[in-house]
């Protein structure tokens, strides 16, 4: 029987043996493995590393191609600083007389003189 190829696909920060394992009978040489690796990375750009192991019927294995995607970048976490709203000025406190007589502007009131009647 022919050799089987184990394909280990892992993401950034993941150990190779912890990655997804696939089997293939169609990949027979290094050129086919390279072509397959580039196609996989094109479909999923978050793939970091792909390794191809040739496994024979007795269970012996050896690596024959490894591909590392240099374009993958670890997702950067964006830390937003707490944006403070500008503090609004508090209106000045009303004096006792303003509270008593119901004048609520807090500003000095100017009394208007009534025009004299003739």
Buried (B, 14 or more C-beta within 10 A) or exposed (E): EEBBBBBBBBBEEBEBEEBEEEEBEEBBEEEBBBEBBEEBBEEEEEBBBBBBBBBEEEEEBEEBBBBEBEEBEEEEEEEEEEEEEEEEEEEEEBEEEBEEEEBEEEEEEEEEEEEEEE
